[in-house]
Amino acid sequence: MTTLLILTFLIAASLPFITQRLFLFWPRSAGKSVGLRLLELLVFYGFCMLIARGLESRFSGDIYPQTWEFYVTTFCFFLVLAVPSVIYRYQWLPAQAKARDS
């Protein structure tokens, strides 16, 4: 179950940087700004934390109380999972476009 949860976090962390759709539903012809991508990242983090909390209550029957350190740590983990898609968006795609133009 833990592996499935980590895969969910990985996919959710990558979505803002892979797709041009806002929250996967609204297409953006002009593209998304960095601010919109970061907003999406925060919303997807919150959604993943709700999923994790639901799974915790379902399988253990009780939700362990968390402090701010837990949320900072999990958000940093979420940011680390987003790194491959950030590299893809801001380094790989521009390098491919530059190679095509040359």
N, CA, C and O atoms as a printed pandas DataFrame, in Angstrom:
     atom_number atom_name residue_name chain_id  residue_number  x_coord  y_coord  z_coord
0              1         N          MET        A               1    0.829   -1.193    0.000
1              2        CA          MET        A               1    0.000    0.000    0.000
2              3         C          MET        A               1    0.874    1.257    0.000
3              4         O          MET        A               1    0.531    2.265   -0.618
4              5         N          THR        A               2    2.001    1.182    0.699
5              6        CA          THR        A               2    2.891    2.337    0.769
6              7         C          THR        A               2    3.452    2.681   -0.606
7              8         O          THR        A               2    3.581    3.853   -0.962
8              9         N          THR        A               3    3.782    1.647   -1.369
9             10        CA          THR        A               3    4.316    1.876   -2.716
10            11         C          THR        A               3    3.274    2.561   -3.594
11            12         O          THR        A               3    3.607    3.460   -4.366
12            13         N          LEU        A               4    2.043    2.150   -3.482
13            14        CA          LEU        A               4    0.972    2.768   -4.260
14            15         C          LEU        A               4    0.777    4.230   -3.862
15            16         O          LEU        A               4    0.522    5.080   -4.716
16            17         N          LEU        A               5    0.897    4.518   -2.580
17            18        CA          LEU        A               5    0.762    5.897   -2.111
18            19         C          LEU        A               5    1.918    6.761   -2.620
19            20         O          LEU        A               5    1.704    7.904   -3.023
20            21         N          ILE        A               6    3.131    6.228   -2.604
21            22        CA          ILE        A               6    4.283    6.977   -3.113
22            23         C          ILE        A               6    4.153    7.199   -4.616
23            24         O          ILE        A               6    4.499    8.273   -5.106
24            25         N          LEU        A               7    3.663    6.213   -5.353
25            26        CA          LEU        A               7    3.419    6.398   -6.790
26            27         C          LEU        A               7    2.360    7.466   -7.039
27            28         O          LEU        A               7    2.471    8.243   -7.988
28            29         N          THR        A               8    1.344    7.506   -6.198
29            30        CA          THR        A               8    0.324    8.550   -6.313
30            31         C          THR        A               8    0.942    9.924   -6.087
31            32         O          THR        A               8    0.641   10.873   -6.812
32            33         N          PHE        A               9    1.809   10.028   -5.079
33            34        CA          PHE        A               9    2.498   11.285   -4.818
34            35         C          PHE        A               9    3.392   11.666   -6.002
35            36         O          PHE        A               9    3.444   12.836   -6.381
36            37         N          LEU        A              10    4.093   10.695   -6.589
37            38        CA          LEU        A              10    4.973   10.960   -7.727
38            39         C          LEU        A              10    4.195   11.482   -8.932
39            40         O          LEU        A              10    4.605   12.452   -9.569
40            41         N          ILE        A              11    3.097   10.852   -9.235
41            42        CA          ILE        A              11    2.284   11.285  -10.376
42            43         C          ILE        A              11    1.683   12.660  -10.114
43            44         O          ILE        A              11    1.695   13.522  -10.993
44            45         N          ALA        A              12    1.159   12.867   -8.910
45            46        CA          ALA        A              12    0.545   14.160   -8.587
46            47         C          ALA        A              12    1.579   15.283   -8.584
47            48         O          ALA        A              12    1.268   16.408   -8.974
48            49         N          ALA        A              13    2.802   14.992   -8.149
49            50        CA          ALA        A              13    3.848   16.016   -8.133
50            51         C          ALA        A              13    4.316   16.353   -9.544
51            52         O          ALA        A              13    4.784   17.464   -9.791
52            53         N          SER        A              14    4.195   15.411  -10.462
53            54        CA          SER        A              14    4.660   15.625  -11.829
54            55         C          SER        A              14    3.622   16.298  -12.721
55            56         O          SER        A              14    3.981   16.969  -13.688
56            57         N          LEU        A              15    2.366   16.129  -12.413
57            58        CA          LEU        A              15    1.302   16.632  -13.287
58            59         C          LEU        A              15    1.370   18.125  -13.604
59            60         O          LEU        A              15    1.158   18.488  -14.761
60            61         N          PRO        A              16    1.650   19.007  -12.652
61            62        CA          PRO        A              16    1.662   20.439  -13.004
62            63         C          PRO        A              16    2.711   20.801  -14.050
63            64         O          PRO        A              16    2.545   21.784  -14.772
64            65         N          PHE        A              17    3.783   20.028  -14.143
65            66        CA          PHE        A              17    4.865   20.373  -15.050
66            67         C          PHE        A              17    4.811   19.597  -16.361
67            68         O          PHE        A              17    5.501   19.958  -17.314
68            69         N          ILE        A              18    4.016   18.556  -16.427
69            70        CA          ILE        A              18    3.941   17.752  -17.649
70            71         C          ILE        A              18    2.831   18.239  -18.568
71            72         O          ILE        A              18    3.017   18.304  -19.784
72            73         N          THR        A              19    1.700   18.577  -18.011
73            74        CA          THR        A              19    0.551   18.953  -18.830
74            75         C          THR        A              19    0.357   20.473  -18.865
75            76         O          THR        A              19    0.742   21.184  -17.937
76            77         N          GLN        A              20   -0.244   20.947  -19.946
77            78        CA          GLN        A              20   -0.563   22.365  -20.073
78            79         C          GLN        A              20   -1.978   22.668  -19.591
79            80         O          GLN        A              20   -2.395   23.826  -19.579
80            81         N          ARG        A              21   -2.713   21.640  -19.196
81            82        CA          ARG        A              21   -4.073   21.850  -18.689
82            83         C          ARG        A              21   -4.029   22.275  -17.235
83            84         O          ARG        A              21   -3.230   21.766  -16.449
84            85         N          LEU        A              22   -4.888   23.207  -16.890
85            86        CA          LEU        A              22   -4.974   23.690  -15.517
86            87         C          LEU        A              22   -5.801   22.706  -14.705
87            88         O          LEU        A              22   -6.974   22.491  -15.010
88            89         N          PHE        A              23   -5.221   22.115  -13.690
89            90        CA          PHE        A              23   -5.845   21.106  -12.848
90            91         C          PHE        A              23   -6.406   19.938  -13.660
91            92         O          PHE        A              23   -7.417   19.348  -13.281
92            93         N          LEU        A              24   -5.769   19.613  -14.744
93            94        CA          LEU        A              24   -6.090   18.489  -15.635
94            95         C          LEU        A              24   -7.393   18.645  -16.411
95            96         O          LEU        A              24   -7.735   17.756  -17.190
96            97         N          PHE        A              25   -8.128   19.731  -16.232
97            98        CA          PHE        A              25   -9.424   19.864  -16.879
98            99         C          PHE        A              25   -9.496   21.007  -17.878
99           100         O          PHE        A              25  -10.109   20.855  -18.934
100          101         N          TRP        A              26   -8.892   22.139  -17.576
101          102        CA          TRP        A              26   -9.056   23.322  -18.394
102          103         C          TRP        A              26   -7.822   23.548  -19.261
103          104         O          TRP        A              26   -6.740   23.826  -18.744
104          105         N          PRO        A              27   -7.985   23.429  -20.584
105          106        CA          PRO        A              27   -6.820   23.649  -21.459
106          107         C          PRO        A              27   -6.419   25.122  -21.479
107          108         O          PRO        A              27   -7.264   26.014  -21.401
108          109         N          ARG        A              28   -5.127   25.353  -21.583
109          110        CA          ARG        A              28   -4.585   26.713  -21.618
110          111         C          ARG        A              28   -3.779   26.828  -22.904
111          112         O          ARG        A              28   -2.719   26.216  -23.032
112          113         N          SER        A              29   -4.270   27.599  -23.841
113          114        CA          SER        A              29   -3.571   27.737  -25.122
114          115         C          SER        A              29   -2.287   28.540  -24.974
115          116         O          SER        A              29   -1.329   28.305  -25.711
116          117         N          ALA        A              30   -2.248   29.482  -24.036
117          118        CA          ALA        A              30   -1.062   30.306  -23.847
118          119         C          ALA        A              30   -0.047   29.641  -22.930
119          120         O          ALA        A              30    1.042   30.179  -22.737
120          121         N          GLY        A              31   -0.373   28.492  -22.363
121          122        CA          GLY        A              31    0.528   27.830  -21.430
122          123         C          GLY        A              31    0.273   28.304  -20.011
123          124         O          GLY        A              31   -0.537   29.200  -19.774
124          125         N          LYS        A              32    0.973   27.695  -19.080
125          126        CA          LYS        A              32    0.805   28.038  -17.673
126          127         C          LYS        A              32    2.045   28.764  -17.180
127          128         O          LYS        A              32    3.169   28.449  -17.570
128          129         N          SER        A              33    1.819   29.726  -16.329
129          130        CA          SER        A              33    2.949   30.429  -15.724
130          131         C          SER        A              33    3.509   29.590  -14.579
131          132         O          SER        A              33    2.896   28.610  -14.156
132          133         N          VAL        A              34    4.658   29.977  -14.093
133          134        CA          VAL        A              34    5.280   29.273  -12.976
134          135         C          VAL        A              34    4.395   29.377  -11.735
135          136         O          VAL        A              34    4.296   28.426  -10.959
136          137         N          GLY        A              35    3.759   30.521  -11.549
137          138        CA          GLY        A              35    2.867   30.692  -10.407
138          139         C          GLY        A              35    1.691   29.730  -10.430
139          140         O          GLY        A              35    1.323   29.168   -9.399
140          141         N          LEU        A              36    1.102   29.542  -11.601
141          142        CA          LEU        A              36   -0.004   28.589  -11.716
142          143         C          LEU        A              36    0.481   27.170  -11.457
143          144         O          LEU        A              36   -0.217   26.378  -10.823
144          145         N          ARG        A              37    1.666   26.849  -11.941
145          146        CA          ARG        A              37    2.216   25.512  -11.708
146          147         C          ARG        A              37    2.452   25.279  -10.216
147          148         O          ARG        A              37    2.180   24.190   -9.710
148          149         N          LEU        A              38    2.951   26.288   -9.513
149          150        CA          LEU        A              38    3.174   26.145   -8.077
150          151         C          LEU        A              38    1.852   26.046   -7.314
151          152         O          LEU        A              38    1.750   25.301   -6.339
152          153         N          LEU        A              39    0.842   26.798   -7.758
153          154        CA          LEU        A              39   -0.475   26.690   -7.143
154          155         C          LEU        A              39   -1.034   25.281   -7.329
155          156         O          LEU        A              39   -1.574   24.692   -6.393
156          157         N          GLU        A              40   -0.902   24.750   -8.536
157          158        CA          GLU        A              40   -1.334   23.376   -8.799
158          159         C          GLU        A              40   -0.586   22.392   -7.906
159          160         O          GLU        A              40   -1.174   21.450   -7.373
160          161         N          LEU        A              41    0.697   22.617   -7.751
161          162        CA          LEU        A              41    1.513   21.740   -6.914
162          163         C          LEU        A              41    0.988   21.730   -5.478
163          164         O          LEU        A              41    0.881   20.669   -4.863
164          165         N          LEU        A              42    0.666   22.892   -4.952
165          166        CA          LEU        A              42    0.117   22.971   -3.587
166          167         C          LEU        A              42   -1.243   22.274   -3.479
167          168         O          LEU        A              42   -1.511   21.577   -2.500
168          169         N          VAL        A              43   -2.086   22.461   -4.472
169          170        CA          VAL        A              43   -3.412   21.832   -4.445
170          171         C          VAL        A              43   -3.281   20.314   -4.548
171          172         O          VAL        A              43   -3.965   19.584   -3.831
172          173         N          PHE        A              44   -2.412   19.837   -5.432
173          174        CA          PHE        A              44   -2.212   18.393   -5.560
174          175         C          PHE        A              44   -1.593   17.805   -4.299
175          176         O          PHE        A              44   -1.904   16.673   -3.930
176          177         N          TYR        A              45   -0.714   18.563   -3.627
177          178        CA          TYR        A              45   -0.160   18.107   -2.350
178          179         C          TYR        A              45   -1.285   17.942   -1.325
179          180         O          TYR        A              45   -1.358   16.928   -0.630
180          181         N          GLY        A              46   -2.148   18.936   -1.240
181          182        CA          GLY        A              46   -3.272   18.835   -0.309
182          183         C          GLY        A              46   -4.174   17.656   -0.622
183          184         O          GLY        A              46   -4.639   16.966    0.284
184          185         N          PHE        A              47   -4.422   17.426   -1.902
185          186        CA          PHE        A              47   -5.254   16.298   -2.313
186          187         C          PHE        A              47   -4.595   14.972   -1.926
187          188         O          PHE        A              47   -5.265   14.059   -1.442
188          189         N          CYS        A              48   -3.286   14.870   -2.140
189          190        CA          CYS        A              48   -2.569   13.646   -1.766
190          191         C          CYS        A              48   -2.573   13.429   -0.256
191          192         O          CYS        A              48   -2.668   12.294    0.213
192          193         N          MET        A              49   -2.470   14.518    0.502
193          194        CA          MET        A              49   -2.513   14.382    1.954
194          195         C          MET        A              49   -3.901   13.926    2.418
195          196         O          MET        A              49   -4.012   13.188    3.397
196          197         N          LEU        A              50   -4.947   14.357    1.732
197          198        CA          LEU        A              50   -6.292   13.877    2.061
198          199         C          LEU        A              50   -6.421   12.381    1.765
199          200         O          LEU        A              50   -7.032   11.642    2.536
200          201         N          ILE        A              51   -5.847   11.944    0.655
201          202        CA          ILE        A              51   -5.857   10.515    0.326
202          203         C          ILE        A              51   -5.101    9.728    1.395
203          204         O          ILE        A              51   -5.572    8.690    1.860
204          205         N          ALA        A              52   -3.929   10.225    1.780
205          206        CA          ALA        A              52   -3.118    9.534    2.791
206          207         C          ALA        A              52   -3.856    9.477    4.129
207          208         O          ALA        A              52   -3.833    8.451    4.809
208          209         N          ARG        A              53   -4.496   10.556    4.498
209          210        CA          ARG        A              53   -5.250   10.586    5.754
210          211         C          ARG        A              53   -6.424    9.607    5.702
211          212         O          ARG        A              53   -6.710    8.923    6.686
212          213         N          GLY        A              54   -7.096    9.542    4.565
213          214        CA          GLY        A              54   -8.186    8.585    4.415
214          215         C          GLY        A              54   -7.713    7.146    4.509
215          216         O          GLY        A              54   -8.364    6.315    5.142
216          217         N          LEU        A              55   -6.579    6.847    3.880
217          218        CA          LEU        A              55   -6.034    5.498    3.962
218          219         C          LEU        A              55   -5.596    5.162    5.385
219          220         O          LEU        A              55   -5.769    4.032    5.841
220          221         N          GLU        A              56   -5.031    6.142    6.083
221          222        CA          GLU        A              56   -4.609    5.910    7.462
222          223         C          GLU        A              56   -5.810    5.595    8.350
223          224         O          GLU        A              56   -5.750    4.687    9.178
224          225         N          SER        A              57   -6.877    6.326    8.184
225          226        CA          SER        A              57   -8.055    6.073    9.017
226          227         C          SER        A              57   -8.739    4.760    8.640
227          228         O          SER        A              57   -9.337    4.093    9.485
228          229         N          ARG        A              58   -8.645    4.402    7.370
229          230        CA          ARG        A              58   -9.275    3.151    6.936
230          231         C          ARG        A              58   -8.525    1.927    7.446
231          232         O          ARG        A              58   -9.141    0.967    7.907
232          233         N          PHE        A              59   -7.208    1.958    7.364
233          234        CA          PHE        A              59   -6.442    0.767    7.702
234          235         C          PHE        A              59   -6.032    0.689    9.165
235          236         O          PHE        A              59   -5.867   -0.412    9.691
236          237         N          SER        A              60   -5.864    1.813    9.832
237          238        CA          SER        A              60   -5.493    1.738   11.248
238          239         C          SER        A              60   -6.674    2.065   12.157
239          240         O          SER        A              60   -6.649    1.760   13.350
240          241         N          GLY        A              61   -7.698    2.678   11.598
241          242        CA          GLY        A              61   -8.870    3.012   12.387
242          243         C          GLY        A              61   -8.731    4.286   13.190
243          244         O          GLY        A              61   -9.698    4.756   13.789
244          245         N          ASP        A              62   -7.538    4.846   13.207
245          246        CA          ASP        A              62   -7.291    6.045   13.990
246          247         C          ASP        A              62   -6.315    6.928   13.212
247          248         O          ASP        A              62   -5.425    6.422   12.530
248          249         N          ILE        A              63   -6.482    8.228   13.313
249          250        CA          ILE        A              63   -5.571    9.158   12.649
250          251         C          ILE        A              63   -4.613    9.703   13.699
251          252         O          ILE        A              63   -5.029   10.295   14.695
252          253         N          TYR        A              64   -3.336    9.493   13.459
253          254        CA          TYR        A              64   -2.324    9.975   14.389
254          255         C          TYR        A              64   -2.201   11.484   14.255
255          256         O          TYR        A              64   -2.070   11.982   13.137
256          257         N          PRO        A              65   -2.239   12.228   15.353
257          258        CA          PRO        A              65   -2.132   13.691   15.253
258          259         C          PRO        A              65   -0.741   14.116   14.771
259          260         O          PRO        A              65    0.271   13.616   15.262
260          261         N          GLN        A              66   -0.700   15.030   13.821
261          262        CA          GLN        A              66    0.555   15.493   13.226
262          263         C          GLN        A              66    0.800   16.950   13.597
263          264         O          GLN        A              66   -0.133   17.723   13.817
264          265         N          THR        A              67    2.083   17.301   13.660
265          266        CA          THR        A              67    2.463   18.684   13.899
266          267         C          THR        A              67    3.008   19.270   12.601
267          268         O          THR        A              67    3.060   18.585   11.579
268          269         N          TRP        A              68    3.409   20.527   12.644
269          270        CA          TRP        A              68    3.843   21.219   11.436
270          271         C          TRP        A              68    5.082   20.570   10.827
271          272         O          TRP        A              68    5.269   20.652    9.613
272          273         N          GLU        A              69    5.936   19.927   11.625
273          274        CA          GLU        A              69    7.145   19.299   11.096
274          275         C          GLU        A              69    6.813   18.194   10.102
275          276         O          GLU        A              69    7.504   18.021    9.099
276          277         N          PHE        A              70    5.763   17.457   10.386
277          278        CA          PHE        A              70    5.334   16.394    9.483
278          279         C          PHE        A              70    4.957   16.958    8.117
279          280         O          PHE        A              70    5.350   16.415    7.084
280          281         N          TYR        A              71    4.202   18.038    8.114
281          282        CA          TYR        A              71    3.749   18.613    6.852
282          283         C          TYR        A              71    4.896   19.248    6.075
283          284         O          TYR        A              71    4.909   19.191    4.846
284          285         N          VAL        A              72    5.851   19.845    6.764
285          286        CA          VAL        A              72    7.023   20.407    6.090
286          287         C          VAL        A              72    7.831   19.283    5.453
287          288         O          VAL        A              72    8.279   19.405    4.313
288          289         N          THR        A              73    8.017   18.196    6.185
289          290        CA          THR        A              73    8.791   17.072    5.671
290          291         C          THR        A              73    8.108   16.431    4.469
291          292         O          THR        A              73    8.765   16.146    3.468
292          293         N          THR        A              74    6.806   16.200    4.554
293          294        CA          THR        A              74    6.110   15.578    3.428
294          295         C          THR        A              74    6.039   16.516    2.226
295          296         O          THR        A              74    6.076   16.056    1.085
296          297         N          PHE        A              75    5.937   17.821    2.464
297          298        CA          PHE        A              75    5.937   18.753    1.333
298          299         C          PHE        A              75    7.305   18.775    0.653
299          300         O          PHE        A              75    7.383   18.850   -0.574
300          301         N          CYS        A              76    8.378   18.710    1.430
301          302        CA          CYS        A              76    9.721   18.634    0.834
302          303         C          CYS        A              76    9.881   17.346    0.035
303          304         O          CYS        A              76   10.481   17.350   -1.039
304          305         N          PHE        A              77    9.349   16.249    0.555
305          306        CA          PHE        A              77    9.351   14.988   -0.193
306          307         C          PHE        A              77    8.573   15.135   -1.494
307          308         O          PHE        A              77    8.990   14.628   -2.535
308          309         N          PHE        A              78    7.452   15.822   -1.430
309          310        CA          PHE        A              78    6.632   16.067   -2.623
310          311         C          PHE        A              78    7.413   16.893   -3.646
311          312         O          PHE        A              78    7.345   16.620   -4.844
312          313         N          LEU        A              79    8.147   17.890   -3.183
313          314        CA          LEU        A              79    8.967   18.705   -4.089
314          315         C          LEU        A              79   10.081   17.886   -4.726
315          316         O          LEU        A              79   10.381   18.065   -5.906
316          317         N          VAL        A              80   10.692   17.000   -3.968
317          318        CA          VAL        A              80   11.740   16.128   -4.521
318          319         C          VAL        A              80   11.156   15.222   -5.598
319          320         O          VAL        A              80   11.803   14.973   -6.616
320          321         N          LEU        A              81    9.956   14.734   -5.387
321          322        CA          LEU        A              81    9.316   13.897   -6.404
322          323         C          LEU        A              81    8.983   14.688   -7.671
323          324         O          LEU        A              81    8.854   14.102   -8.746
324          325         N          ALA        A              82    8.845   15.997   -7.559
325          326        CA          ALA        A              82    8.532   16.833   -8.723
326          327         C          ALA        A              82    9.766   17.185   -9.543
327          328         O          ALA        A              82    9.627   17.673  -10.665
328          329         N          VAL        A              83   10.958   16.955   -9.029
329          330        CA          VAL        A              83   12.190   17.380   -9.712
330          331         C          VAL        A              83   12.328   16.812  -11.123
331          332         O          VAL        A              83   12.665   17.577  -12.027
332          333         N          PRO        A              84   12.089   15.507  -11.377
333          334        CA          PRO        A              84   12.233   15.024  -12.753
334          335         C          PRO        A              84   11.333   15.747  -13.758
335          336         O          PRO        A              84   11.760   16.020  -14.880
336          337         N          SER        A              85   10.115   16.053  -13.375
337          338        CA          SER        A              85    9.218   16.747  -14.301
338          339         C          SER        A              85    9.617   18.212  -14.477
339          340         O          SER        A              85    9.402   18.779  -15.549
340          341         N          VAL        A              86   10.191   18.830  -13.454
341          342        CA          VAL        A              86   10.685   20.202  -13.584
342          343         C          VAL        A              86   11.866   20.237  -14.555
343          344         O          VAL        A              86   11.962   21.131  -15.397
344          345         N          ILE        A              87   12.753   19.265  -14.430
345          346        CA          ILE        A              87   13.888   19.177  -15.358
346          347         C          ILE        A              87   13.380   18.957  -16.771
347          348         O          ILE        A              87   13.888   19.567  -17.712
348          349         N          TYR        A              88   12.383   18.091  -16.935
349          350        CA          TYR        A              88   11.801   17.845  -18.250
350          351         C          TYR        A              88   11.228   19.132  -18.840
351          352         O          TYR        A              88   11.468   19.442  -20.007
352          353         N          ARG        A              89   10.467   19.884  -18.032
353          354        CA          ARG        A              89    9.785   21.079  -18.529
354          355         C          ARG        A              89   10.755   22.223  -18.829
355          356         O          ARG        A              89   10.644   22.868  -19.872
356          357         N          TYR        A              90   11.694   22.476  -17.936
357          358        CA          TYR        A              90   12.502   23.690  -18.054
358          359         C          TYR        A              90   13.903   23.468  -18.604
359          360         O          TYR        A              90   14.593   24.443  -18.903
360          361         N          GLN        A              91   14.353   22.213  -18.750
361          362        CA          GLN        A              91   15.663   21.974  -19.333
362          363         C          GLN        A              91   15.592   21.101  -20.580
363          364         O          GLN        A              91   16.198   21.432  -21.600
364          365         N          TRP        A              92   14.862   19.997  -20.513
365          366        CA          TRP        A              92   14.811   19.064  -21.637
366          367         C          TRP        A              92   14.050   19.644  -22.826
367          368         O          TRP        A              92   14.560   19.629  -23.946
368          369         N          LEU        A              93   12.853   20.148  -22.605
369          370        CA          LEU        A              93   12.056   20.676  -23.722
370          371         C          LEU        A              93   12.721   21.876  -24.408
371          372         O          LEU        A              93   12.749   21.908  -25.639
372          373         N          PRO        A              94   13.260   22.868  -23.674
373          374        CA          PRO        A              94   13.947   23.958  -24.365
374          375         C          PRO        A              94   15.193   23.492  -25.134
375          376         O          PRO        A              94   15.502   24.031  -26.196
376          377         N          ALA        A              95   15.900   22.502  -24.603
377          378        CA          ALA        A              95   17.089   21.994  -25.316
378          379         C          ALA        A              95   16.666   21.275  -26.594
379          380         O          ALA        A              95   17.359   21.367  -27.607
380          381         N          GLN        A              96   15.558   20.571  -26.565
381          382        CA          GLN        A              96   15.063   19.893  -27.771
382          383         C          GLN        A              96   14.593   20.902  -28.803
383          384         O          GLN        A              96   14.836   20.722  -29.997
384          385         N          ALA        A              97   13.931   21.950  -28.369
385          386        CA          ALA        A              97   13.487   22.984  -29.302
386          387         C          ALA        A              97   14.683   23.716  -29.924
387          388         O          ALA        A              97   14.669   24.055  -31.107
388          389         N          LYS        A              98   15.685   23.945  -29.131
389          390        CA          LYS        A              98   16.886   24.617  -29.644
390          391         C          LYS        A              98   17.624   23.713  -30.638
391          392         O          LYS        A              98   18.152   24.203  -31.636
392          393         N          ALA        A              99   17.666   22.424  -30.383
393          394        CA          ALA        A              99   18.317   21.487  -31.303
394          395         C          ALA        A              99   17.544   21.387  -32.609
395          396         O          ALA        A              99   18.151   21.258  -33.672
396          397         N          ARG        A             100   16.227   21.442  -32.553
397          398        CA          ARG        A             100   15.414   21.404  -33.781
398          399         C          ARG        A             100   15.612   22.651  -34.627
399          400         O          ARG        A             100   15.619   22.585  -35.856
400          401         N          ASP        A             101   15.774   23.799  -33.954
401          402        CA          ASP        A             101   15.932   25.056  -34.676
402          403         C          ASP        A             101   17.320   25.181  -35.306
403          404         O          ASP        A             101   17.491   25.923  -36.273
404          405         N          SER        A             102   18.287   24.484  -34.782
405          406        CA          SER        A             102   19.656   24.594  -35.309
406          407         C          SER        A             102   19.860   23.794  -36.559
407          408         O          SER        A             102   20.958   23.788  -37.116
